[in-house]
Amino acid sequence: MSLKLRLLLIALVLPMLLMISVALITLPLHQGHHEARLEAELARAVGLIEPGLSAALRANDSRALEERAGRLLDLKEVKAVAVVDAGGTPRVEIGRLEAGVPLDAEPGWQRHGDGHWRMSDPLEGSGERLVMDIDASGLLLEHYRQLASAGLLLVLGAGVLALATSVTYRRLQRPLEEIDAALERLIRGKPAPALPPSPAELPPLGSRINALATRLEEAREEMQRQIAQATAELEESMETVEVQNMQLDLAHRRAVEANRVKSEFLANMSHEIRTPLNGIVGFCRLLGRSPLDARQREWLEHVNRACGNLLLLVNDVLDHSRLEAGRLELEQLPVEMVELVDEVLALQAPMAQQKGLELVGMVYDDVPPVLHGDPMRIRQLLTNLVSNAVKFTERGEVMVRVMVEASDPTGVTLSISVSDTGIGLSAEHCRRLFDAFHQAAPSHSREFGGSGLGLSICRQLVEQMGGEIGVKSEPGRGSTFTFTLPLAGEAGPERPPELHLAGECILLEEPHPPTRRAMQHLLRRWGARTLDARASSPGSASLLVASLGTPPYRPDWLRRWRERLAELPCPALLLCTASPLDFPDLPLPHGGEILAKPLARHTLAEAIERLLPQRQEAADDGDASRNSEARLRLLAVDDNDANRRLMGELLSGPGMEVTLASSGEQAVALGRRQGFDLVLMDIRMPGMDGIETSRALRRLGEAWGRTPIVAVTAHALKDERRRLLASGLDDVLVKPLDAEELAALLTRHLGSAPDHLTAPLASPATVPARAGASELHAVDLSLGTDLAGGREALARQLLDQLTDSLDESEAEIRRAHAEQDDEALLDAIHALNGACRYCGAPRLGLLAETMETRLRTRGREAVTPLLEDLFCAMAELRRWRSENPLERHPSSTTKATANSTSSDNDR
């Protein structure tokens, strides 16, 4: 806004607005004052003649009445006067009243827009009224004259103000233009001429600008001198700067190297810390299979639990370190949310069963069957959240919901929530809950355990996956953790049902409302009709699905259920929130099963399919037809003879054809000649290792691209597992091999497992205790039989093979220790440890595991004190061998070993 316009606004517009406002306020007030004064004069005149009028009315003297009323006409504003009775009829009328105005109006003043007033005043002592017509046009003319005067004054004022403003502006304009020109020259760096003194209305700007110009000129000269001096100093310090740059470059390289060393140290520590822990856990499991008294078994359980907690803590700290350093890499593998949720709930089932909690997993039907993401990290997220929910909940339920929040052609965003009915959190605790090493209350770490890293890792994992995580909670009312998860995939049609029941009638009895609604939806989706078991007759039902709740079960309750099951005309599927050891002793006269909750979806579908009569017959026919088909063909690749023999013995049986290979090259040669349904691949082999062999097999043809290849390794670390899966292998199996794990693996990849793997083995607890059972024995055939999948003959053969190799192993160990060759010593002890993992030699195996752990972590000096114990254990094993000669069983050579022999000849 220009100065001229500002002056006009300030000096002209604002005063004019003020004057107009005053005029608008005072003129109506002035008019009202005149009108009030006129009313007062007329009222005073009426008051003076009113007594005479009243007396004339009382005397009925018309002449006196007319005379007294006519006096009011002396007032110039009064135009007509009349005395009217109560009916409005004039008794006396002097002058002519205004036509069209009724005379019977209410007493008082009446104003009309044309300046005509009428006053009606009742006379005292009678019913008559005095009516006067008054001409107030003079007041209106006076008001117009005042308006004209005010307008004239406003015009004169505006002219005076405009003239003053114009004169002031012209007085200030030229000095300001000169000042502006001088400033412009100063900005351009040019000298400005001296300015004349400023007018009195302005500050002394001219003198100030003149001083500024002088100061700028001096500063310019000083700056030139400083520039010249700085240039000289800069030229002198160039060599120093070059030296500093070289030092900075060296420091940067040292920092990069230090970061690399730190990362390498973290990776090494990850392996070195978890390797002995895995060894401790493994040998605790081995000790658990040996005869122990109750007190020793309790101590062993405490050790195993402490090792598990320590391993979880180490994993959390390492994961947190990798996330903070941004070194955690996410994979893109198939993700099946139903199986993932069922697996997580199954892992948390024992703790929930101890507390009597209901674990409910609900994966909505619109969630795609297969998405792509990092299943291990998603499992870690769910495990942390569900574990926390179970830990902080004493009664009630823990629910997991998975639903689609958004979808587009490139991916699907899932919304996953974990809610519980636990202790809850305050708003302040919720704000700090996802910070590292922080728990809701200081007492929680002592009461519930934990390091405070789980939720921090969850937050960082979710953010790295591109999602968000939050919590809603109230103290005493539970918590709900919700996170979003963007995954690659397409939102297609709903997931196909796992089972087709075609209208089967199923009785459902589930007291827990969320679980009941979930099971009703699932059964109806499978095509069944569900009825309330308590309100419906069981006559037409095909199956009863009932929840028995949590133990302990009262005797009268068990008696009622026995009677009910005896009267039931159909099979019964009973669900217990307890471990199988705590299942109630209930007979099932019409068939059925008792299963533990939480129940996986595929487990429920398989159980229902087994129990429905017509589906059982169809399943039996299908089994017969499958048995008539060709057997499953497996390829086992391992450079260790004991490992090959064990895999051959464990897998060989009805419906299975096992081929053994001792090297990667031999496996590739076999793969060129024939195909296999599944391959068990050892990873560390001389020549072609397991990964190279797997890649070579994949390149043999399209059929090999679909064949499952399972890595068999002694390393159970997460990084190693992720590396193997990323290398193209389909699964990982951890040594030592276990029959149950093999059966689960074959079922997962081939759909079924041979009966000889799924058959239950005798429990080690049933072996009678021997003298000195509190110590580890040199030989434990029952332990060896368990490791050999229940085959005592194979256990004896493996033990025989170990004994035959002891002389060579002892010589290598002694030679490496005498020569102080740490690598050779580690290789020899590692080989001995590997050979003991499949044999019933617990003392020698424990010593070998301990020595390998010490050698890896503390060096050769830490294993020297154990060498004599190791050699004594070897001597004791040889002595036991001499006292108990092992029988040879040449006839027990299986088809697997025959295949191995033929393969070796081919090589």
ZIBEL-V906448 format. One record per helix or strand of 2 or more residues. SS is the DSSP state (@ for helix, = for strand). FROM is the first residue (numbers start at 1). LEN is the number of residues. Records with the same first field share a line. If there is no record, write none. Layout:
SS->FROM-LEN  FROM-LEN
//
This chain:
@->3-57  62-13  137-51  205-85  294-32  337-19  375-17  427-6  444-4  454-11  513-13  538-3  555-13  580-3  601-11  613-15  641-11  664-10  690-9  702-5  718-9  739-12  755-4  764-3  781-7  792-13  806-13  822-15  842-16  860-5  867-17  890-3  895-12
=->78-7  90-5  108-4  116-7  129-7  333-3  358-6  371-3  397-12  411-10  469-5  479-10  505-5  529-4  543-7  571-6  592-5  632-6  656-6  678-5  708-6  731-4
//
